């Protein structure tokens, strides 16, 4: 059994607590939610993978917080990282016109 962590049941991603190979079937449990995910990519320790489909332009939730926006559609089991996510945290240019840095 592969170890993962998912903090909030409405998160879009889970985190690998050890390297998990491509094609592995992972059971992610968070509160009363259980996700069975077959990984489309190998996932390194500390990296994220999608537990639900994420649409291009959609905010991505991790630990109950928005961590970025999807740059393309992300399938269940896909690696979620800098190649398909634009970060929003700490980005003054993403605050909007009403907030000045």
HELIX and SHEET records of a PDB file:
HELIX    1   1 UNK A   92  UNK A   94  5                                   3    
SHEET    1   A 4 UNK A   4  UNK A   5  0                                        
SHEET    2   A 4 UNK A  13  UNK A  16 -1                                        
SHEET    3   A 4 UNK A  48  UNK A  50 -1                                        
SHEET    4   A 4 UNK A  79  UNK A  80 -1                                        
SHEET    1   B 2 UNK A  25  UNK A  30  0                                        
SHEET    2   B 2 UNK A  33  UNK A  38 -1                                        
SHEET    1   C 3 UNK A  59  UNK A  62  0                                        
SHEET    2   C 3 UNK A  65  UNK A  70 -1                                        
SHEET    3   C 3 UNK A  85  UNK A  87 -1                                        
END                                                                             
